[in-house]
Amino acid sequence: MLRLRIFIVALASVALVACDQDGSVSPEDGAAAKQPPPQTVTVITAASRSVVLKDRLPGRVVAFRKAEVRPQIDGLIQSRLFEEGSTVEAGQNLYQIAAESFEAALNAARADLAKARASSALAQKKLGRYQKLLKTQAASRQAYDDAVSAADQADAAVAAAEAQVEVAEINLAYTKVKAPINGLIGRSEVSEGALVTKNQAAALATITQLDPVYVDLTQSSSKLLKMRQRIANGNLEAVDEVPVTLKLDGVGSQYKHLGRLQFSEVIVDEGTASVTLRAVFPNPDKVLLPGMFVRAEVAQGRLDNGFLIPQKAVQRAPSGDAFVYIVGKENKVARRSVILDRAIEQNWLVKSGLEDGDQLIVAGLLKVRDGVPVMPEEIGATPDPMSPPEKS
């Protein structure tokens, strides 16, 4: 029995030696083999650049010009000379008011002018005769003075008659109601045979100029003040020309023409604590209509040496502080605190905390920890802030 036990032990020893010789893993080597390979992460190279800061503001479209057509004389509408909804030009005839009475008034004024001119000519001749008689003392000084006064009165009567002719000509011209501006004319509020007066409150029609158009935007006064303070402190650089882009409400599409900021109001609305900004947009296709609600992006300033990084790369600590993971020396993860300025599309604008050339981890963050070795895969540089990010 003892010999059998010795034989089994010896057989087991031989088996262990044979396993070692066949390349089996030792306990130390087994522990090393259990460690997983470095995790693969996706990185981008951080690059600073000049970033234009924009604010999204609500606004409404306002007509560039709007004119209500009204009569300037009393009379009956004889005819309408335009098509409703059409484009009219400044000076185009829109309505014809019955002109017979005004033509008669003009003829009468011209006749009065001719009479006044005849009287003036007679008075001048009489004055000339009295001047000769006065030199020879054949006429009294009183008679001469009366002749001078009569000549002056005749000249004044001519001037008054000329003014009446001018008034009559103006009134006759007013029988043609003309367009004061270029634009689209709406519906006519009167028809043929309607009696109109020069003091009436109701307009005959309304003309609206739609190319270009204004867009009135509203911005918080506190936001505007903060932006101006940052520019005054040197943290931001002012933008020389302020471009404005537009998105149509309801449709969601971007308006294809670029606008420019014209001015900013100097008065804050007490009810809304906001300031009105006015932008001008070309509108050749008449897409923008007065009263339409839109949203605009207005450039407020330029931040130099800013970093624009994807939002998914930014983590939050329990305290709320933002941080990112970068790939440091020996491909080990390093945690880096960053200070964010604002969200731009699908990206964060980083004011500080990053340096040019940092390899920022943007994917594979679930198992990433500070000091853990990783295998980085480069996908490119940080996105360009001047162009919209690609949709994922």
C-alpha positions in Angstrom: 0.0 0.0 0.0 2.9 2.3 0.8 4.5 1.6 -2.5 1.3 2.5 -4.3 1.1 5.9 -2.6 4.8 6.7 -3.5 4.1 5.7 -7.1 1.1 8.1 -7.3 3.1 11.0 -5.9 6.0 10.4 -8.3 3.6 10.2 -11.2 2.0 13.5 -10.3 5.4 15.2 -10.1 6.3 13.9 -13.5 3.0 15.3 -14.9 3.7 18.8 -13.4 7.2 18.8 -14.9 5.8 17.7 -18.2 3.3 20.6 -18.1 6.0 23.1 -17.4 8.1 21.8 -20.3 5.0 22.0 -22.7 4.8 25.8 -22.1 2.0 26.0 -19.5 1.6 29.4 -17.7 3.0 29.8 -14.2 0.9 31.6 -11.6 2.8 34.9 -12.0 2.4 34.7 -15.8 -1.4 33.9 -15.4 -2.0 37.1 -13.4 -0.3 39.2 -16.1 -2.3 37.6 -18.8 -5.6 38.5 -17.1 -5.0 42.3 -17.6 -7.0 43.6 -20.6 -5.3 45.5 -23.5 -5.6 49.3 -23.5 -9.0 50.6 -24.5 -9.4 52.3 -27.9 -10.7 55.9 -27.7 -11.5 58.4 -30.4 -9.6 61.7 -30.1 -9.5 65.0 -31.9 -6.7 67.6 -31.9 -7.6 70.8 -30.1 -6.8 73.9 -32.1 -7.5 77.5 -31.0 -9.0 80.0 -33.4 -11.0 83.2 -33.7 -14.7 82.5 -32.9 -17.5 84.9 -33.7 -20.0 84.9 -30.9 -23.7 84.9 -32.0 -27.0 85.4 -30.2 -30.3 83.9 -31.4 -32.9 86.6 -31.2 -36.7 86.5 -32.0 -38.0 89.1 -34.4 -40.7 90.2 -36.9 -40.5 91.3 -40.5 -41.4 95.0 -41.1 -42.0 96.6 -44.4 -39.2 98.8 -45.7 -41.8 101.4 -46.8 -45.5 101.6 -46.4 -47.8 104.2 -47.9 -51.5 104.7 -47.7 -53.0 106.2 -50.8 -55.5 109.0 -50.0 -57.2 111.6 -52.2 -56.3 115.3 -51.9 -59.4 116.7 -53.4 -63.2 116.0 -53.2 -64.8 114.2 -56.1 -66.2 111.0 -57.5 -64.0 108.0 -58.4 -64.3 107.6 -62.2 -62.1 104.6 -62.7 -59.5 102.4 -61.0 -56.3 102.0 -63.1 -54.4 99.2 -61.3 -54.8 95.5 -60.6 -55.1 94.6 -57.0 -52.0 92.7 -55.7 -49.8 93.9 -58.6 -46.5 95.8 -58.5 -46.8 99.5 -59.0 -44.2 102.2 -59.5 -43.9 105.6 -58.0 -45.9 108.2 -60.1 -48.2 105.5 -61.6 -51.8 106.5 -62.0 -54.0 104.5 -59.6 -57.4 106.3 -59.6 -59.1 108.8 -61.9 -61.4 111.3 -60.1 -64.0 113.1 -62.3 -62.1 116.2 -63.6 -64.8 118.2 -65.4 -65.4 120.7 -62.6 -61.6 121.1 -62.0 -61.0 121.8 -65.7 -63.7 124.4 -65.6 -62.2 126.0 -62.5 -58.8 126.1 -64.3 -60.4 127.8 -67.3 -62.0 130.4 -65.1 -58.7 131.1 -63.3 -57.0 131.5 -66.6 -59.7 134.0 -67.7 -59.3 135.9 -64.5 -55.5 136.0 -65.1 -56.0 137.4 -68.6 -58.4 140.1 -67.3 -55.9 141.0 -64.6 -53.1 141.2 -67.0 -55.2 143.5 -69.3 -56.0 145.8 -66.3 -52.3 145.8 -65.4 -51.3 146.8 -68.9 -53.8 149.6 -68.9 -52.7 150.9 -65.5 -49.1 150.9 -66.6 -49.9 153.0 -69.7 -51.9 155.4 -67.6 -49.0 155.7 -65.2 -46.6 156.5 -68.1 -48.8 159.3 -69.3 -49.0 160.8 -65.8 -45.2 160.7 -65.5 -44.9 162.9 -68.6 -47.6 165.3 -67.5 -46.0 165.6 -64.1 -42.8 166.8 -65.6 -44.6 169.6 -67.4 -46.8 170.3 -64.4 -49.8 169.5 -66.5 -51.0 167.0 -63.8 -51.2 167.3 -60.1 -49.0 165.2 -57.8 -52.1 163.6 -56.3 -53.2 162.3 -59.7 -49.8 160.9 -60.3 -49.8 159.1 -57.0 -53.2 157.6 -57.7 -51.9 156.3 -61.0 -48.9 154.7 -59.3 -51.2 153.0 -56.7 -53.6 151.8 -59.5 -50.6 150.2 -61.3 -49.4 148.5 -58.2 -52.9 147.1 -57.5 -53.1 145.8 -61.0 -49.8 144.0 -60.7 -50.9 142.5 -57.4 -54.1 141.3 -59.1 -52.1 139.6 -61.8 -50.0 137.8 -59.1 -53.2 136.7 -57.3 -54.7 135.5 -60.6 -51.5 133.6 -61.4 -51.7 131.9 -58.0 -55.3 130.9 -58.6 -54.3 129.4 -61.9 -51.6 127.4 -60.2 -54.0 126.2 -57.5 -56.5 125.1 -60.2 -53.7 123.3 -62.1 -52.7 121.5 -58.9 -56.3 120.5 -58.2 -56.7 119.2 -61.7 -53.5 117.2 -61.4 -54.9 115.7 -58.1 -57.7 114.1 -60.1 -55.1 111.6 -61.0 -54.3 109.7 -57.8 -50.7 108.5 -58.2 -48.6 106.0 -56.3 -46.2 107.7 -53.9 -43.7 104.8 -53.8 -42.7 101.5 -55.6 -44.2 98.3 -54.2 -47.0 95.9 -54.0 -50.5 97.4 -53.8 -53.2 95.7 -51.9 -56.9 95.6 -52.3 -58.9 98.7 -53.3 -61.1 100.1 -50.6 -63.3 102.0 -53.0 -64.9 101.3 -56.4 -66.0 103.4 -59.3 -68.7 106.0 -58.3 -67.5 106.3 -54.7 -67.4 109.8 -53.3 -64.0 110.7 -51.7 -62.8 113.7 -49.8 -59.4 115.1 -49.1 -59.8 114.8 -45.3 -61.1 111.3 -45.1 -59.6 108.9 -42.6 -59.9 105.7 -44.8 -57.2 105.0 -47.3 -58.1 104.1 -50.9 -55.4 101.5 -51.0 -52.1 100.6 -49.3 -48.7 100.2 -51.0 -46.0 98.1 -49.3 -42.3 98.0 -50.4 -41.0 94.5 -49.8 -37.5 94.6 -51.2 -35.6 95.1 -49.1 -37.4 94.5 -45.7 -36.6 95.3 -42.1 -36.4 92.7 -39.4 -36.9 94.1 -35.9 -35.2 91.9 -33.3 -35.5 92.0 -29.5 -32.5 91.4 -27.2 -32.3 91.4 -23.4 -30.8 94.7 -22.2 -28.7 92.8 -19.6 -27.2 90.5 -22.2 -26.3 93.4 -24.4 -24.7 95.2 -21.5 -22.6 92.2 -20.5 -21.4 91.8 -24.1 -20.4 95.5 -24.3 -18.6 95.2 -21.0 -16.6 92.2 -22.2 -15.6 94.2 -25.3 -14.7 97.2 -23.2 -12.5 95.0 -20.9 -10.7 93.5 -23.9 -12.1 90.0 -23.4 -13.9 90.3 -26.7 -13.2 92.0 -30.0 -15.9 94.1 -31.6 -17.2 93.0 -35.0 -16.8 95.7 -37.7 -19.6 94.5 -40.0 -22.4 92.6 -38.2 -23.9 89.9 -40.5 -27.3 88.5 -39.6 -28.6 85.1 -40.7 -32.3 84.3 -40.5 -34.4 81.2 -39.9 -38.1 81.1 -40.9 -40.5 80.2 -38.1 -42.6 77.1 -38.7 -40.5 76.0 -41.7 -37.2 75.7 -39.9 -35.2 76.4 -43.1 -32.5 79.1 -43.2 -33.2 82.2 -45.4 -30.7 82.2 -48.2 -29.9 85.9 -48.2 -27.6 87.4 -45.6 -28.7 90.6 -43.8 -26.8 93.3 -42.0 -27.5 95.1 -38.7 -28.5 98.7 -39.3 -28.9 100.1 -35.8 -29.7 99.5 -32.2 -32.3 101.4 -30.2 -31.0 103.6 -27.4 -34.2 103.2 -25.3 -34.9 100.1 -23.2 -38.5 98.9 -23.2 -39.8 99.2 -19.6 -42.3 96.4 -20.0 -39.9 93.7 -21.4 -36.5 95.1 -20.4 -35.3 94.5 -24.0 -33.7 96.6 -26.7 -34.8 96.6 -30.4 -32.2 95.9 -33.1 -33.1 96.5 -36.7 -31.6 94.5 -39.5 -32.0 94.9 -43.3 -32.5 91.9 -45.6 -32.8 91.7 -49.4 -36.1 90.1 -50.4 -36.2 89.7 -54.2 -38.4 86.7 -54.1 -40.9 88.2 -51.6 -40.4 85.4 -49.2 -40.4 87.6 -46.2 -43.8 89.3 -45.5 -44.6 92.0 -43.0 -45.7 90.5 -39.6 -43.9 87.2 -40.2 -42.2 85.8 -37.1 -38.5 84.8 -37.6 -35.4 83.9 -35.6 -32.1 85.5 -36.3 -28.4 84.9 -35.4 -26.6 88.2 -34.8 -22.8 88.4 -34.4 -22.1 90.2 -31.1 -18.3 89.9 -30.9 -15.2 87.9 -31.7 -13.3 85.7 -29.2 -9.6 85.1 -30.0 -7.9 81.9 -29.1 -11.1 80.0 -28.3 -11.6 76.3 -28.6 -14.7 74.8 -30.1 -15.2 71.2 -29.0 -18.1 68.7 -29.3 -20.5 68.8 -26.4 -20.2 65.0 -25.8 -16.5 65.5 -24.9 -17.4 67.6 -21.8 -18.1 65.9 -18.4 -19.5 67.4 -15.3 -18.2 66.9 -11.7 -20.6 66.6 -8.8 -19.8 70.3 -8.1 -20.9 71.2 -11.6 -17.5 72.1 -12.8 -16.7 71.1 -16.4 -13.8 68.9 -17.3 -12.5 66.8 -20.3 -10.2 63.8 -20.7 -7.1 64.2 -22.9 -4.5 61.7 -23.9 -1.2 62.6 -22.2 2.2 61.1 -22.0 2.6 57.4 -22.6 -1.0 57.4 -23.9 -2.4 57.7 -20.4 -5.6 59.6 -19.7 -5.4 62.9 -18.0 -8.3 64.9 -16.6 -8.4 68.6 -17.4 -10.7 71.2 -16.0 -12.1 73.7 -18.5 -14.1 76.9 -18.4 -17.0 77.1 -20.9 -18.3 80.2 -22.5 -21.4 79.1 -24.3 -23.0 76.4 -26.5 -22.7 76.9 -30.2 -24.8 74.5 -32.3 -23.6 71.0 -31.1 -20.3 72.3 -29.6 -19.0 74.0 -26.4 -16.9 77.1 -26.7 -14.0 76.7 -24.2 -12.4 79.9 -22.9 -9.5 78.3 -21.0 -8.2 74.9 -19.9 -7.1 73.6 -23.3 -3.9 74.0 -25.3 -3.1 73.7 -28.9 -2.3 70.1 -29.8 -4.1 68.5 -26.9 -5.6 65.1 -27.9 -9.2 65.4 -26.7 -11.2 62.2 -26.1 -14.6 62.5 -27.7 -15.7 58.8 -27.9 -15.1 55.8 -25.6 -15.5 57.7 -22.4 -17.5 55.1 -20.4 -14.4 53.2 -19.0 -11.9 56.1 -19.2 -10.3 57.1 -15.9 -7.5 59.4 -14.9 -4.1 57.6 -15.4 -5.5 54.7 -17.4 -3.6 53.8 -20.6 -5.6 54.0 -23.8 -5.1 53.5 -27.5 -6.0 56.8 -29.3 -7.5 57.0 -32.8 -7.3 60.4 -34.5 -10.4 61.6 -36.4 -9.3 65.2 -37.2 -9.1 68.7 -35.6 -11.8 70.5 -33.7 -14.7 71.7 -35.8 -14.6 75.0 -37.6 -16.8 77.6 -35.8 -17.4 79.6 -39.0 -19.4 76.7 -40.6 -22.3 74.8 -39.2 -21.4 71.4 -37.8 -22.2 68.3 -39.7 -25.3 66.4 -38.6 -24.4 63.1 -36.9 
